[in-house]
Amino acid sequence: MLSPIQKACLLWMSQGKNVADIGLLAGRPVAEIELHLSDACASLGAVSLTDAIEKAKLSHEVPKGKGRVEPKTPNPIDAEVGARIRSQRRAIGLSQGKLAFVAIVDTGGFGSAAKKVNRTPSAVSMQIKKLEGQLRTSLFVRSSQHVALTQSGEKLLFYARRLLAMSNEVVAQLLTPDLAGLVTLGAPNDIAERTLPRVLKEIDDAYPSITVNVVVGNSETLIDRAAMGQLDLTIVNFASDSAVEPGELLASEQIVWVGSKGGIAYRREPLPLALYGSGCIWREAAVKQLEESGRRYRIAYASNHSMMQRSVIGADLAVAPLPASYVTEDMVVLGKMEGFSGLPSFDIRMITVTEPTPPMQIIIERIKAVFGGDMRSSLPRKTKCIPK
């Protein structure tokens, strides 16, 4: 029995799409798509993807709600190449259990890992039990609060990540040799700190032949560098009420006044501020509001890194204008009761400087996917290690 994702992958293959195209359509890494296709072949007892498509009788099916799609001449992965890749995965020891194991560590739980590998939580649990039985050791200690790695789990994680990297390299070389190249990406400091690591990690895992060079700076500088052709694409922060709307809108964020939870810095005179450097739209909006209201202030801390702002807010040394998504449990939004008025919103936009190449398109789609999700999401939780 084929799973929905396996059936969809075979259907797209029957319509002439390659693995990279399917990855973009499904929002999944190429390595994962290849695994679904391999599993589909195994489930159907097929010797090649062409054979699997024939056995599944998918060549004339149409996805619901998409309208009629004219069947195209199948362009599946060559059977010999597909067989070599499946053999290579087995040879390097990359089993479904090890993939599930890494997913649990990266996401912090069995339920979230199940979504990542497109399995049910019970199936993931069974894969881990099977893996623990094969290795004759426990890999996790489970509790209601978190999942902790044992010392054996820590050792396996080191080798499992190496195997996954080798597998991705094989897939990149055999399945998507055209997805290689250098892309220069610009980003403001705040995006580079909280969002880009997740994007770059996903790209590095799925497309090891794509090299991304990141240029970090304020939005004004990035726009200038883009105009001079020094960047392939860039993310910028832009005032929402601006008459100019460069590039493509990724998201809109509300700027808020932020102080320490239970703190008193907002009561001090003059008001101590922690601000970004000149040219920052958050800074300009905050200073403009204070000057119009006649409130005395001093710039106690100035830096182009949000880490400084978060640190001094946590220590109750200053207040700062920050995006609402930056507010954490140890912070509080300051409003009318504390003597602050609302601040404007701002846009996060992406400017594509040149005609997108296939590697650029991969990066563009991953950036859109991240900003289309939860802006408050952080990097994957780290799994603790406890003595065996």
KOLDOGU-434536 format. One record per residue: residue in three letters; x, y, z of N, C-alpha, C in turn. Coordinates in steps of 0.001 Angstrom, whole numbers, padded with zeros to 6 digits, always signed. Last residue first. Example, Ala and Ser with C-alpha at 12.3 -4.5 7.8 and 13.67 -1.06 7.14 Angstrom:
REM residues 2
SER+012850-002250+007080+013670-001060+007140+012900+000030+007870/ALA+013190-005690+007800+012300-004500+007800+013200-003300+007800/
REM end
This chain:
REM residues 388
LYS+024408+006931+030733+023682+005684+030486+023373+004976+031795/PRO+023814+010382+031409+024627+009164+031512+023788+007932+031299/ILE+022206+012313+028846+022329+011892+030240+023181+010645+030299/CYS+021768+015155+026889+022464+013870+027002+022571+013532+028498/LYS+018959+016786+025348+019938+016622+026403+020576+015248+026355/THR+018584+018259+022230+018237+017129+023084+019337+016915+024101/LYS+017546+021476+021345+018653+020564+021564+018213+019474+022540/ARG+015089+022363+018921+015514+022217+020306+016644+021209+020421/PRO+015799+024230+015964+015380+022987+016615+015936+022889+018030/LEU+015293+027817+016310+016036+026677+015804+015592+025427+016555/SER+011848+028931+016588+013289+029071+016766+013989+027902+016114/SER+008993+030741+015538+009713+029472+015680+011212+029711+015765/ARG+007663+033018+015043+008205+032876+016397+009017+031600+016561/MET+006637+032842+012538+007776+033728+012714+008392+033601+014097/ASP+005618+029958+011042+005525+030675+012312+006775+031524+012521/GLY+005698+030399+007477+005357+029634+008674+005262+030523+009886/GLY+006620+031996+005526+005205+031661+005449+004735+030861+006641/PHE+009285+032068+006021+008510+033252+006379+007013+033008+006274/VAL+009901+029474+005054+010166+029840+006450+009325+031043+006862/ALA+009153+029625+002349+008523+028632+003223+008707+028989+004693/LYS+010837+031604+001375+009393+031838+001387+008698+030878+002345/ILE+013279+030236+001625+013056+031472+002378+011562+031762+002474/ARG+012871+028153-000185+013050+027839+001227+012820+029073+002091/GLU+012638+029571-002610+011499+028789-002130+011637+028451-000649/ILE+015237+030692-002775+014048+031559-002733+012853+030802-002147/ILE+016807+028389-003002+016951+029259-001835+015726+030153-001673/ILE+015929+027418-005493+015837+026572-004299+015863+027446-003046/GLN+016661+029540-007133+015239+029220-006963+015015+028350-005739/MET+019433+029395-007074+018760+030560-006490+017300+030252-006207/PRO+019827+026960-008491+020185+027061-007070+019520+028254-006383/PRO+018681+027794-011091+018096+026709-010285+018527+026744-008817/THR+018664+031451-011037+019208+030181-011499+018542+029066-010695/PRO+016729+034296-011687+017017+033172-010793+017558+031951-011519/GLU+018339+037146-012871+017402+036090-013245+017726+034844-012428/THR+019221+039233-009999+019456+038639-011309+018369+037610-011622/VAL+018039+040135-007613+018815+041052-008446+018970+040530-009864/THR+015248+040152-005722+016031+039287-006595+016726+040163-007623/ILE+014484+040944-002492+014811+041533-003784+015698+040554-004551/MET+011978+040610-000154+013084+039934-000815+013264+040514-002210/ARG+011042+042170+002976+010919+041984+001534+012157+041281+000973/ILE+009068+042859+005605+010274+042100+005271+010126+041710+003804/ASP+007787+045961+006795+007732+044827+005889+009093+044159+005778/PHE+006423+047130+009930+007412+047177+008851+007288+045913+008024/SER+004269+049345+011833+004718+048034+011370+005788+048222+010297/PRO+004817+051823+014491+004327+051328+013192+004815+049908+012895/LEU+003850+051685+017991+004823+051942+016940+004318+051352+015618/GLY+001757+053222+020474+002042+052171+019497+003046+052618+018447/SER+003253+054776+023391+002266+054679+022312+002687+053590+021336/PHE+003737+054421+026913+004230+054271+025546+003075+054164+024558/GLY+003157+054284+029651+003478+055575+029049+004004+055511+027627/GLU+002238+052002+030683+003632+052322+031002+004085+053624+030350/MET-000269+051951+029631-000157+051980+031088+001263+052326+031539/LYS+000266+051691+026872-000221+052963+027407-000059+053058+028918/GLY+003011+049340+026983+001909+050032+026321+001515+051322+027021/LEU+005526+047015+026350+005175+048234+027079+004122+049011+026301/VAL+005708+043563+026663+005414+044664+025744+004925+045851+026562/VAL+008383+041903+028305+007003+042371+028335+006852+043516+027344/MET+010382+038885+028710+010145+040263+028273+008671+040608+028390/ASP+010724+036242+029133+011319+037127+030135+011174+038607+029757/GLU+009571+035022+026920+008888+034918+028204+009454+035849+029260/THR+010070+037401+024195+010178+036097+024834+009537+036144+026222/VAL+009614+039002+021172+009266+039025+022589+009279+037609+023155/TYR+009945+038951+018472+011144+038848+019290+010824+038687+020771/SER+007573+039490+017230+007992+038085+017270+009251+037871+018094/ALA+007447+042245+017213+006641+041525+018199+007070+040069+018327/PRO+010661+043819+016896+009504+043146+016295+008756+042342+017360/LEU+011415+046533+019217+011717+045254+018586+010482+044725+017862/PRO+012891+049120+020934+011859+048811+019933+012271+047539+019193/ALA+013689+048780+024456+014063+048796+023045+012847+048593+022157/VAL+015167+049810+027591+014049+049318+026799+014439+049454+025335/ALA+017669+048735+030019+017126+049627+028999+015880+049011+028397/LEU+018276+046977+032004+019124+048162+031887+018576+049176+030899/ASP+017366+044404+032629+016579+045573+033026+017418+046852+033024/ALA+018550+042247+031509+019167+042761+032728+018450+043991+033267/GLY+017020+041964+029227+016942+040929+030255+017527+041374+031580/ILE+017943+044216+027852+016542+044156+028278+016401+043141+029399/VAL+020525+043442+027343+020315+044573+028254+018859+044664+028695/SER+020044+041199+025616+020814+041067+026860+020517+042211+027832/ARG+018646+042207+023440+018012+041199+024288+018721+041082+025637/GLN+020610+043963+022407+019334+044477+022895+018661+043485+023835/MET+022624+042125+021705+022891+043168+022687+021588+043693+023269/MET+021314+040660+019731+021743+039986+020959+022023+040997+022068/SER+021008+042232+017511+019879+042142+018436+020241+041438+019731/HIS+023493+044434+016460+023153+043036+016738+022061+042982+017803/ASN+024578+046889+016185+023871+046350+015028+023494+044882+015221/SER+024092+049110+018952+024765+047981+018317+023938+047534+017120/ALA+024106+051024+021831+023940+051052+020374+024747+049919+019755/TYR+022722+052100+024824+023402+051002+024147+023094+051071+022657/ALA+021550+054507+025512+022482+053885+026453+023312+052777+025805/ILE+020518+057280+024446+020873+056025+023782+021978+055382+024619/ARG+017953+058733+026394+019373+058646+026065+019642+057290+025417/TYR+015211+061078+026569+015778+059739+026425+017284+059848+026214/ARG+012185+062730+027416+013637+062720+027404+014145+061280+027336/ARG+009358+063301+025410+009966+062510+026475+011477+062478+026315/GLY+007865+064542+023460+008625+065375+024391+009274+064604+025520/SER+006606+063288+021442+005901+063297+022726+006628+064143+023777/GLU+008477+063531+019439+007177+064169+019251+006399+064250+020555/GLU+010537+061961+020525+010745+063397+020313+009426+064139+020129/LEU+009361+059412+020517+009783+060026+021773+009967+061531+021628/GLN+008932+058983+017736+007809+058999+018677+008190+059706+019981/LYS+011553+059057+016715+010555+060021+016247+009397+060120+017236/VAL+012673+056821+017967+013185+058157+018274+012177+059233+017869/ALA+011137+054758+016737+011141+054946+018192+011581+056358+018568/ALA+011684+055012+013993+010304+055098+014472+010260+055395+015975/GLU+014482+054662+013946+013891+055910+013479+012475+056098+014006/ARG+014718+051991+014890+015312+053110+015630+014635+054419+015248/TRP+013482+050626+012840+012971+050503+014204+013456+051679+015035/ILE+015055+051222+010633+013698+051772+010665+013072+051628+012045/CYS+018406+052259+010793+017442+051217+011159+016044+051823+011283/GLY+020114+054349+010446+019549+053748+009245+018533+052663+009531/SER+022448+053676+013085+021719+054613+012235+021256+053915+010959/GLY+022012+050579+015006+022746+051718+014475+021885+052594+013577/TYR+019461+049824+017496+020326+049487+016374+021041+050754+015918/LEU+019384+050528+021062+018981+050710+019677+019979+050123+018698/ALA+018085+050893+024094+019020+049994+023405+018578+049951+021952/LEU+017707+053703+026281+017329+052951+025089+018464+052033+024634/PRO+016391+055089+029208+017546+054410+028589+017079+053516+027434/LEU+014924+058230+029613+014625+056833+029293+015846+056172+028632/PRO+016514+060277+032152+015931+060042+030828+015799+058552+030540/GLU+014384+058294+034061+014514+059546+033302+015967+059995+033314/ARG+012663+055134+034235+013812+056018+034458+013779+057240+033550/ARG+010734+053312+033684+010360+054445+034554+011482+055476+034680/TYR+011815+051240+032269+010937+052149+031527+010530+053374+032357/ALA+013125+049696+034177+013922+050563+033303+013049+051591+032587/ILE+011977+047856+035805+011641+049263+036072+012404+050222+035159/GLY+010433+044540+035246+011505+045521+035350+011016+046949+035576/GLY+008693+042515+034747+008837+042925+036141+009895+043989+036344/LYS+010533+041768+031964+009349+041378+032713+009553+041675+034192/SER+012038+044543+030320+012191+043323+031100+010911+043030+031886/GLY+010388+045740+027307+011181+045887+028515+011288+044560+029238/VAL+009656+047151+024154+009896+045948+024956+010779+046280+026151/TRP+007350+048376+021835+008295+048723+022897+008425+047511+023821/VAL+007179+046916+018535+006624+047177+019866+007746+047631+020800/ILE+006233+046619+015157+007269+047032+016101+006605+047363+017431/GLN+004933+043858+013399+004627+045020+014218+005809+045332+015132/GLU+005596+042812+010033+005792+042677+011477+005445+043975+012178/SER+004950+040839+007176+004843+042140+007844+004915+041910+009341/ALA+006767+039070+004604+005975+039127+005834+005907+040569+006318/LEU+007592+039291+001917+007667+038012+002610+006769+037976+003839/LEU+007065+040889-001124+006739+040899+000305+006797+039480+000868/GLU+009697+041495-003410+008511+040715-003060+008307+040698-001548/GLY+011006+044649-004596+010998+043197-004495+009655+042602-004130/PRO+009992+047678-002946+010949+046885-003721+010748+045387-003534/GLU+007935+050013-002949+007790+048635-002507+008724+047744-003315/VAL+007579+053335-001870+008335+052393-002695+008188+050992-002109/ALA+006296+054686+000054+005714+054764-001284+006393+053796-002233/SER+005923+053065+003224+006760+053658+002192+006058+053646+000842/ASP+004719+051877+005343+004023+053012+004743+004847+053694+003653/SER+006494+049920+006207+005244+049496+005566+004534+050636+004852/ALA+009962+050097+005583+008797+050707+006223+007517+050344+005467/PHE+011756+047054+005475+011309+048257+004787+010062+048790+005483/ASN+014543+044927+005468+013440+045477+006247+013060+046822+005638/VAL+015437+042451+002990+015569+043774+003601+014349+044070+004467/ILE+017425+040012+001429+016257+040267+002277+016485+041616+002940/THR+018577+039529-001916+018745+040039-000561+017402+040182+000128/LEU+020577+037964-004464+019285+038306-003877+019520+038778-002460/ASP+023165+038403-005349+022208+037733-006230+020782+037989-005771/LEU+025164+041385-005063+024353+040342-004452+023459+039700-005513/GLN+026342+043326-006530+027209+042570-005636+026477+041428-004928/GLY+025059+045167-008158+025266+043819-008661+026156+042960-007798/MET+024358+047558-007157+025674+047492-007797+026003+046089-008307/ALA+021981+046973-005915+021939+047836-007105+023263+047799-007864/ALA+022974+045563-003727+022180+044861-004738+022141+045660-006037/ARG+024142+047608-002328+024995+046555-002864+024268+045739-003924/ASP+021866+049092-001625+022917+049702-002450+023796+048628-003095/ILE+020554+047239-000024+019894+047716-001243+020925+048334-002183/LEU+022429+047019+002054+022124+045853+001222+021452+046265-000089/THR+022317+049557+003202+023563+049089+002593+023301+047927+001646/GLU+019681+049528+004167+020108+050544+003217+021363+050099+002465/SER+019689+047393+006027+018920+047288+004790+019340+048312+003742/ASN+022980+046521+007264+021662+047140+007402+020996+047189+006031/GLY+024298+043134+006756+024415+044584+006896+023046+045195+007114/VAL+025983+040289+005519+025120+040860+006551+025368+042361+006662/VAL+025990+037912+003089+026496+039253+003377+025514+039909+004341/VAL+026802+034545+002597+025883+035495+003212+026601+036807+003514/ASN+026940+032199+000086+027720+033208+000794+026774+034279+001302/VAL+026287+028892-000419+025638+030180-000141+026601+031055+000642/THR+026472+026356-002776+027231+027154-001815+026553+028508-001656/ILE+025235+023205-003439+024929+024631-003513+025701+025349-002399/SER+025736+020608-002895+026510+021203-003985+026203+022684-004184/PRO+023962+019725-000953+025339+020016-000547+026190+020657-001640/TYR+020991+020012-000343+021692+020363-001585+023150+020720-001271/ALA+020115+019243+002200+019448+018693+001019+020221+018922-000270/ASP+021850+020531+004022+021530+019111+004177+021015+018507+002873/ASP+021880+023155+003089+023139+022412+003162+022892+020910+003276/ILE+019188+023829+003404+019786+023815+002071+021060+022990+002062/GLU+018923+023682+006187+018081+022846+005328+018689+022727+003937/LYS+020788+025637+006968+020952+024250+007400+020160+023309+006503/LEU+019684+027959+005902+020968+027491+005389+021230+026041+005782/VAL+017335+028196+007462+017269+028064+006006+018551+027440+005464/ARG+018401+028467+010069+017472+027374+009754+017421+027121+008250/PRO+019974+030812+009822+020585+029523+010169+019703+028330+009833/LEU+018033+032901+009143+018894+032289+008134+019543+030978+008559/THR+016736+033737+011580+016035+033013+010532+016964+032261+009585/ARG+018309+035133+013460+017213+034281+013929+016570+033412+012859/GLU+020499+036468+012197+020635+035825+013505+019544+034802+013772/ALA+019602+037510+009806+020769+036628+009780+020905+035857+011090/ILE+017613+039188+010723+017238+038010+009943+018383+037005+009923/ASP+019214+041116+012037+018214+040366+012789+017783+039105+012058/ASN+020907+042137+009968+021454+041422+011123+020418+040571+011839/PRO+019626+041459+006643+019865+042320+007806+020328+041476+008990/ALA+021338+039878+003891+020318+039827+004944+020648+040813+006047/GLY+022100+038488+000655+022189+039554+001644+021068+039456+002659/LEU+023838+035894-000904+022581+036310-000283+022834+037392+000744/THR+025062+034445-003697+025387+035463-002696+024089+036077-002187/VAL+025664+031150-004637+024639+032191-004517+025054+033149-003405/LEU+027183+028841-006806+027356+029816-005731+026253+030860-005784/GLY+026275+025375-007495+026704+026725-007821+026789+027593-006585/ALA+023915+022954-008573+025209+023275-007981+025586+024685-008384/LEU+021998+021124-009868+021740+021987-008718+023040+022212-007956/ASP+022748+019315-011741+022608+020700-012202+022359+021661-011051/PRO+022691+016843-010506+023997+017444-010762+023920+018886-011215/THR+020762+015223-008948+020597+016651-009256+021944+017314-009507/LEU+021500+012495-008757+020145+012885-009134+020025+014334-009586/LEU+024238+012245-008160+023604+011341-009113+022249+011821-009612/GLN+024969+014281-006360+025837+013973-007490+025121+013162-008562/ALA+022915+014311-004470+023239+015534-005209+024052+015232-006462/VAL+023039+011699-003470+021838+012149-004172+022148+013363-005029/VAL+025571+011821-002246+025311+010865-003315+024119+011315-004152/GLU+025076+013772-000320+026085+014027-001347+025900+013089-002531/ASN+023213+012499+001285+022818+013707+000556+023795+014028-000564/SER+024859+010458+002307+023700+010136+001479+023266+011330+000648/MET+026683+011929+003829+027161+011132+002702+026016+010801+001753/ALA+024897+012959+005740+025634+013879+004867+026160+013147+003639/LEU+024098+010592+006957+023110+011415+006268+023783+012391+005314/LEU+026505+009758+008098+025863+008927+007080+024858+009738+006273/ARG+026883+011826+009943+027880+011606+008889+027282+010787+007755/ARG+024688+011413+011580+024784+012665+010828+025806+012534+009702/ALA+025373+008913+012632+024160+009045+011817+024194+010331+010995/TYR+027638+009451+014196+027784+008649+012981+026560+008792+012060/PHE+026487+011098+016205+027672+011539+015460+027787+010784+014140/LEU+024452+009462+017206+024111+010707+016519+025280+011195+015677/LEU+025767+007426+018563+025092+007113+017306+024804+008379+016515/LYS+026654+008885+020796+027626+008273+019891+026997+007974+018539/GLU+024218+009590+021949+025140+010638+021506+026160+010079+020515/GLY+023227+007063+022615+022535+007887+021628+023410+008986+021078/SER+024990+006356+024597+024980+005566+023358+024293+006345+022242/GLN+024205+008182+026515+025556+008283+025960+025666+007482+024668/THR+020828+009135+025575+021790+008454+026421+023187+008663+025822/LEU+018943+012106+025156+019835+011109+024576+020665+010442+025666/ALA+015578+012731+026090+017003+012882+026360+017789+011758+025700/VAL+012774+014614+025531+013431+013374+025154+014931+013585+025312/HIS+010604+016097+028038+011536+016126+026922+012047+014720+026625/GLN+008379+015770+029775+008888+017095+029451+009770+017117+028212/SER+007807+013161+030286+006703+014004+029823+007191+015368+029371/SER+010540+011269+028849+009784+011806+029987+008675+012678+029419/ARG+012840+008752+027833+011646+009552+027578+011021+010029+028883/VAL+015964+008403+026680+015207+008309+027920+014044+009267+027777/PHE+017330+006621+023874+016613+007753+024471+016103+007386+025855/LEU+018713+004290+023319+019151+005536+022690+018528+006764+023333/SER+019949+001316+024713+018914+002348+024718+019489+003641+024152/THR+021101-001530+022800+021305-000440+023761+020147+000530+023664/ARG+021363-003203+020570+021365-003749+021925+021704-002678+022961/LEU+021055-002562+017964+022276-002078+018602+022447-002588+020028/GLN+018589-003744+017459+019732-004106+016630+021052-003720+017300/GLY+017006-002436+019361+017188-003882+019438+018395-004347+018644/GLU+017108+000160+018436+017684-000129+019748+017919-001623+019924/LEU+015714-000238+016026+017104+000205+015993+017804-000095+017316/LYS+013206-000938+017027+013932-001889+016188+015415-001542+016154/LYS+012571+001424+018347+012676+000179+019116+013462-000868+018336/ILE+012471+003137+016132+013491+003355+017163+013662+002101+018011/GLN+010294+002076+014762+011604+002121+014108+012723+002298+015129/MET+008265+002501+016634+008632+001125+016294+010005+001081+015626/SER+008161+005292+016584+008495+004605+017836+008942+003171+017567/VAL+007299+005667+013966+008614+006165+014378+009066+005459+015640/ALA+004751+004551+014172+005729+003954+013252+007144+004396+013613/SER+003552+006270+015992+003737+004869+016377+004756+004177+015473/PRO+003491+008681+014530+004319+008569+015741+004562+007133+016158/THR+003780+007971+010990+002965+008150+012187+003875+008057+013408/ARG+005839+009939+008754+005415+008674+009347+004485+008976+010520/ASN+007390+012027+007640+006140+011579+007029+005765+010158+007465/VAL+009445+013129+008948+009778+011984+008093+008541+011361+007466/LYS+008097+015222+010289+009253+015529+009447+009572+014386+008489/LYS+006174+013944+011808+005758+014846+010737+006900+015103+009764/ALA+007835+012584+013590+006969+011818+012691+006494+012681+011528/ALA+008944+014649+015046+009806+013890+014142+008977+013099+013136/SER+006763+015408+016573+007274+016355+015576+008191+015657+014577/GLY+006552+013025+018137+005449+013526+017318+005917+014458+016216/PHE+009000+012762+019466+008579+011732+018525+007479+012242+017598/GLY+011184+015701+019719+010123+014805+020150+009710+013826+019068/GLY+013113+017450+018725+012875+017418+020157+011772+016497+020625/THR+014110+017722+016176+012827+018365+016478+012469+018327+017955/ASP+016601+016407+016198+016484+017748+015627+015205+018471+016039/VAL+016019+013910+017356+016999+014797+017983+016809+016234+017503/ILE+014206+012928+015481+013782+013107+016872+014721+014072+017588/ALA+015821+012776+013193+014671+013688+013204+014185+013947+014630/VAL+017601+010750+013890+018110+012114+013709+016970+013123+013770/PHE+015697+008598+013939+016510+008933+015111+017023+010377+015028/ALA+014829+008472+011312+013877+008841+012361+014617+009281+013621/LEU+017228+007634+010137+016624+008901+009728+015638+009392+010783/LYS+017524+005166+011395+018514+006215+011661+017990+007576+011242/GLY+015295+003808+010327+015410+004013+011766+016393+005113+012112/GLN+015855+003646+007649+014751+004504+008067+014825+004796+009561/SER+019500+003667+007375+018184+003040+007434+017123+004064+007808/LEU+022396+003737+006025+021398+004754+006342+020001+004151+006258/GLY+024691+002218+005400+023972+001959+006636+022924+002993+007007/ILE+026008+002285+003071+026517+003189+004100+025703+003096+005387/ALA+024503+000386+001665+025919+000139+001916+026473+001034+003020/ARG+022019+001562+001428+022151+000357+002260+023607+000122+002636/ARG+022756+003652-000251+022165+003943+001063+022299+002742+001987/GLN+023646+002198-002485+024589+003036-001746+024058+003357-000363/SER+021278+001023-003353+022356+000162-002886+023358+000945-002052/ARG+019959+003316-004121+019390+002500-003046+020445+001570-002466/ILE+021741+004099-006150+021532+004966-004987+020937+004167-003823/ARG+021532+002010-007984+022834+002309-007379+022657+003133-006108/ALA+018859+002199-008717+019314+001009-008010+020645+001250-007322/GLY+018928+004649-010043+018106+004482-008852+018540+003290-008026/VAL+020609+003970-012175+021035+004995-011221+020255+004851-009921/GLU+019014+002023-013449+020339+001648-012952+020831+002644-011916/ALA+016771+003498-014178+016641+002391-013231+017984+002004-012624/ASP+016801+007028-014194+017274+005801-014821+017297+004678-013791/ILE+013904+008632-013102+015325+008374-012881+015680+007055-013554/PRO+011524+009370-015786+011941+008965-014437+013440+008806-014346/ASN+009718+010780-017576+011157+011023-017568+011711+010645-016203/PRO+006946+009969-019661+007668+009831-018396+009164+010080-018565/THR+005319+012374-021511+006218+011233-021623+007024+011103-020340/LYS+002362+013397-019757+003562+013645-020532+004384+012364-020622/PRO-001153+013948-019702+000003+013099-019408+001159+013396-020338/GLU-002549+016995-018766-002252+016115-019870-001029+015263-019539/VAL-004655+017396-016140-003254+017527-016521-002974+016528-017629/ARG-007538+019102-015169-006969+018052-015994-005521+018352-016359/GLY-007440+020300-011730-007832+020347-013125-007126+019259-013905/LYS-006912+020200-009077-005888+020811-009905-006307+020930-011372/GLY-008652+018803-007460-008671+020248-007387-007674+020942-008284/LYS-006586+015942-007149-007864+016599-006901-007709+018101-006821/PRO-004372+015053-009818-004569+015458-008421-005886+016191-008251/VAL-005161+012472-012044-005087+013918-011891-005271+014263-010425/GLU-003673+009701-013858-004420+010276-012752-004196+011771-012670/HIS-002219+008367-015736-003316+009214-016228-004160+009804-015102/SER-000224+006941-014395+000166+007817-015497-000951+008723-015983/LEU-000589+005118-012397-000731+006532-012056-000590+007463-013251/LYS-000312+002314-011745-001336+002826-012670-001643+004294-012397/ALA+001612+001029-010369+000699+001854-009572-000430+002421-010407/LYS+002997-000190-012430+002296-001037-011466+001295-000247-010636/GLU+004060+002079-013725+003150+001183-014436+002331+000345-013453/ILE+005673+003108-011714+004583+003935-012254+003562+003064-012971/ALA+007488+000994-011403+006606+001370-010297+005414+002185-010786/ASP+008800+001008-013872+008023-000175-013494+007038+000164-012379/THR+010050+003466-013597+009122+003241-014711+008210+002065-014405/LEU+011689+002939-011422+010570+003866-011256+009571+003743-012392/SER+012331-000622-011141+012688+000738-011541+011484+001629-011306/VAL+011311-002913-010150+012757-002894-010352+013246-001512-010775/ALA+008855-003186-007541+009279-002703-008851+010797-002656-008943/GLY+007281-003790-005382+008118-004840-005943+008635-004483-007323/LEU+005955-001809-004125+005314-002358-005315+006096-003517-005914/SER+007694-001162-002076+006324-001569-001741+005639-002261-002913/ALA+009974-000353-003515+010032-001545-002667+008635-002069-002355/CYS+009014+001967-004736+009481+000850-005566+009496-000448-004760/ALA+008526+003475-002427+007412+003128-003306+007786+001945-004203/ASP+011089+003828-001437+010132+003036-000650+008956+002593-001510/SER+012085+005485-003481+012705+004179-003240+011753+003273-002464/LEU+010453+007708-003123+010411+006980-004392+011004+005576-004237/HIS+011243+008472-000553+009846+008102-000799+009712+007306-002097/LEU+013952+009081-001061+013606+007978-000159+012170+007515-000376/GLU+013677+011282-002718+014299+010071-003254+013990+008860-002380/ILE+012569+013072-000872+011789+012662-002041+012347+011365-002615/GLU+014749+013379+000870+013517+012769+001364+012647+012281+000208/ALA+016623+014646-000780+016955+013353-000174+015699+012634+000315/VAL+015359+017058-001352+015523+016076-002416+015799+014689-001839/PRO+013017+018153+001179+014372+018013+000647+014432+016931-000425/ARG+009777+019547+000288+010592+018566+001005+012003+018537+000409/GLY+007676+020760-001037+008306+021458+000082+009161+020537+000929/ALA+006549+019696-003276+006152+019104-001997+006717+019840-000793/LEU+007735+021257-005265+006274+021154-005191+005810+020660-003821/LEU+010471+020842-004749+009909+022194-004653+008398+022140-004491/GLY+010648+018072-005182+011019+018641-003891+010450+020017-003687/ILE+009949+017946-007861+009041+017363-006872+009350+017904-005483/ASP+012212+019126-009002+010896+019757-009166+009927+019257-008097/ALA+014142+017204-008283+014261+018571-007774+012930+019309-007874/VAL+013265+014977-009746+013240+014930-008283+013333+016328-007671/ASN+011216+016096-012540+012365+015446-011934+012300+015564-010415/LYS+008191+015299-014301+008939+016145-013369+010120+015372-012794/GLY+006536+013815-015935+007768+014340-016493+008579+015214-015566/GLN+004416+012581-014818+004109+013785-015591+005372+014479-016090/SER+005470+010628-013280+004796+010197-014504+004457+011379-015405/MET+006316+012170-011118+007315+011576-011994+006688+011171-013322/TRP+003850+012717-009973+004628+013823-010542+005704+013293-011484/LEU+003212+010099-009149+002354+010814-010092+003110+011952-010761/LEU+005197+009569-007292+005134+008779-008521+004294+009474-009581/CYS+004466+011486-005352+005789+011542-005991+005807+010755-007295/ALA+001919+010586-004601+002072+011899-005235+003405+012008-005968/LYS+002561+008137-003436+001691+008163-004615+001841+009485-005361/GLN+004057+009018-001273+004674+008135-002268+003883+008163-003568/ILE+002133+010495+000114+003290+011201-000437+004001+010349-001480/PRO+000231+008477+000834-000143+009597-000041+001061+010301-000658/SER+001800+005185+000509+001365+006333+001306+000992+007465+000361/LEU+000668+002136-000956+001454+003356-001040+000897+004428-000114/MET+000855-001190+000000+000000+000000+000000+000898+001250+000000/
REM end
